[in-house]
Amino acid sequence: MRNTAKFTTAVLAAGALTLGLTACGSGKDSGSADRSGPLVVAASPTPHADILNFVKDHLAKKAGLDLEVKEFTDYITPNTATEDGSVDANYFQTKPYLDDFNKKRGTHIVPVVTVHLEPLGLYSHKVKSADALKSGATVAVPNDASNEARALKLLADNGLITLKSGAGAEATPQDIAKNPRNLKFKEVEAAQTPRSLDDVDAAVVNVNYALPAGLKPAKDALLLESAKNNPYGNFLAVKKGNEKDPRVEKLAKLLTSPQVKKFIEDKYQGSVLPAF
């Protein structure tokens, strides 16, 4: 049986984080540097926790790694929990997102090893192609800085909008220079983008939220990010200073093993791509 504790965003937002994690059995004091127990890794359910649980079930024991996976449904708590020592590491994010998070929240999270890429996609319940989006159509985009900029770049790369020169990893709708279809943008929490599909004409959705919603990026996306020269690989991360934790080094090696590469390719069929 997998030792996986699931946390909902609502519970985490409503309660005290440290108490919540302790109640779920983390057994860690804030800032704990104890490296004798299991390696506790915070992860988004899909595909991150799926990949970690494959490692836990098939590779960890032989490597001498005691691995515990804790699932989170938001993009904030995994980093704050890693920062305060409630968990040892996390696996859910990209470098542009982490850079923005560290800058705004004063955290000290660093990447360890990049594992996979999740191509961002544009989806719709109302049209069959991006070209079919009518003038004035509403498009939902993630409201965090990194993913919103990434979503706008996807639309710009496919000719739906034009971004101002110099608009980069923090682009917002205010950075749109040309909008020939007069698209309207609805900024929502990344986790809510799949649910918004019934209320908007299209939505840009991260893979880890698309898959649980029954969307198949390689098949269903109207537009899909190219993997070529893509800076948005997802990686294992820790608080600075913990990179050489022997447990972290073991997990990093397992996450970039041939077995994990095959698991990603077989399970996700192009919707998630190995990045090693």
Disulfide bonds with the S-S distance in Angstrom:
none
